[in-house]
């Protein structure tokens, strides 16, 4: 009997530990400390391997870090544990080699606009990360061309390409208002920024210079205040 109670106590402790790891991971994820987020979510999945939420959070973190191989592996574990068949089926489609409607229109229209292949690839990558990061929230894709237009606009904005949103909307046959709505949703979900390292295709990223300048300023400030 003592062993039985001890096992129950250990299990309860493991579940509490998993929840603590997951909470820490969410905090690190929000602060863009991805290595720490990965470690935390890994701890959560080890302590409670049958909780789908922890596997999904780990997949989201890998995707944001650009490690799509590990993201897909974690998604496989998530699908194994997810009890909602509709949500699991949506993620299972990510393992298909066939293009979906959004990707088909994205490739076709970005080519028509003479956008370079690397930027087209970034648009496809962004759509994959968005679908992973969305989690259990419903994904409505009644108009694939609208999502494709929003993705194109996001890639254009991140890479400082001079293409007006009206031109993008016309190319996809959608309204500019709807395009901007999808763009804002992408920005909010993926925490996009100008020259975002995940989707910037230029040789020199201006954000690198800003980071270097900030570090230099901090060093100058510290030396100034040295006693």
N, C-alpha and C positions, 0 to 999 in steps of 0.2 A: 504493500500500500504506500509506503514511504517513497519508493521509486516512482510510482505512478503520479503522486502529487508533485514530485520533483520534476518529472517530465512536463507536466502541465505548466509549472512555474517557469521552466526554461522556455517553453513555447511562447508563453505570454511575454516573457522578457525579450525574446527574439522579435516578436511582432512590434513591441514598443521600440526596440532598437531600429527596426526597419523603418518605422514611421519617422523616427528622429533623423535617420540618414536621408530619407526622402525630403523632409522639410529643409534640411541643410542644402540638399541638392537644388531645390527650387530657389533658395536664396542665392546660391552661387550662380545659377543659371541667369537669374535676373540681373546680377552684377557683372555678367560676362566673364566670370571666372570658370571657364569651361573645364579645365583639368580637374579642379576641385569638385565641380558638379558631377563629372564622370565618376570620380572616386566615390562620391556620396551615393549616387544612384546604384553603382555597382555593389556597394555595401548593403543597400536596401534590397536588391535582387537576391543577394546571397542569403540574407537573413529571412526573406519571405519570397521564395522563388515562384510562388503561385499567385502573386498579386500582379495583375496585368498593368496597373497604373505605373508601377516602378519600371517595368520593361519599356513602356511607352515613353516615360520621361528620359530614360537612358538613350533611347533611339532619337528623341528630339535633340538631346545634347550633342550626340555624335553628328547629327545632320547639321546643326548650327556650326559645329567645328569643321565641317567639310569632310568628315570621315564617313562616307556613305556606305562603305563595305560593312563597318561595324554597326552603322545605323540599321541596315537591312537585316543583319544578324539579330539585333535586338528586337526588331519588328517581328521576326520569326518566332521569338520567344513570347512576344506580346500576343500574337495570334493564337499561339498554343494555349494561352491562359485566359483569353478574352471570352466572356460568356455571352456577350451581345453579338449574335451572328451577323447582324447587318453591319455593324462597325467592323467586325473582323473581315467580312467579305470586301469592304472598301479597301482595307489595307492589303488584302491578298492580291488585289488587282495591281498593286505597285510592283509585284514580282513578275508581271507579264512583260514580255519583250515587245508586244504590240504598242504602238502609239495610241494615246487616247485622243479625243476630239480637240482638246485644248492644244496639245502638242502638235497635231497635224496642222491646225490653222496658224499656230505660232510660227512654225517652220516655213510654211508657204508664204505668209504675208511679210515676215521679216526678210525673206529672200527677195520678194517683190520690191521692198524698200531699199534693197542693196545693202543691208546691214551685214557686217562681217560674221563669219562662222563662229568665232569665239563668243560673240554677243548672243547669237542664236543658242549656243550651248548653255550660256548662263541663264537664258530665259527658261530653258527646259529644267536646269538645275534648280532654279527658283521655284518652279511649280512643284517639283518633287519635295523640296524642303517645306513648302507651304502645306502640302497634304500631310506630311509627317507631323509638323508642328501644330496643326489644327487640333490634333488629339481626337477626343470623342465628339467634338462639335459637329453638327451636320454640315455637309458640303453640298451646296446646290449648284449644279452646272447645267441649267436649262439652256443657256446660251454660251457655248464654248468660246465663241469668237469674242465675247465680252471679257472673259478671263484672259484670253490671249492678248487682247488689246491692253489690259491693265498690266500684264507682265512685260509687254514690250515697252510701255511707258516707263515702268520701273527701271528696266535695263538702260533706257535712254537717259533718264534722270541721273542714275548712279554714275554713268560714264560720260556725262556732260555732252551728249550728242545733241546737235541743234536740229531736232525734229519737233515741230509743234504738235501738241496733243490733238488738234483738229485734224491734222494730216493722218495721224495714227487711227483716229476714230473713223475717218473716211475709208481708210484702207481695209478696215475690218467690217465696215458697214454697221457701226454701232454709234450710239449717242455719246457725246463728249462727257456728259454728266455721269453716265454709267461707267465709262472708262475711269474717271477720276475716283468714283466710289470704290471700284475694285483696287485701284492703285493705293488708296488710303488704307484699305483692309490689308493689303500685302505689307505695307509699311508698318502697320500696327502689330501684325502677327509675327513678322520676321524681324522687327526692330531694325529696319533698313536705315541707311544713312548715306550721304553723298560719298562717292568713291569707296563704297563698302567693299572691304577686302574680299568678301565672298564672291562678288559679282563684277568687280572692276577688271577690265581687260587691258588697260594701258600698261606701258612699260614702267612708268614711274607713278606711284600712287601719291597724290598730294597729302594724304593723311599721314604718310610716313614722315614727311617733313614737319607736320604739325606736332607729331609725337616727339620727334627729335628736339624741336624748339621748346616744347614743354619740359622735357627732361633737362635741357640746358638751362632753362630759366630756374628750375628747381635747384640745380647745382649752384648757380650764381647766387640765389637767395640764401642757400645754406652757408656758402663761403662768406657772404656779407655779414651774416649773423654769428659767425664763429668768434668765440672770445679769445 
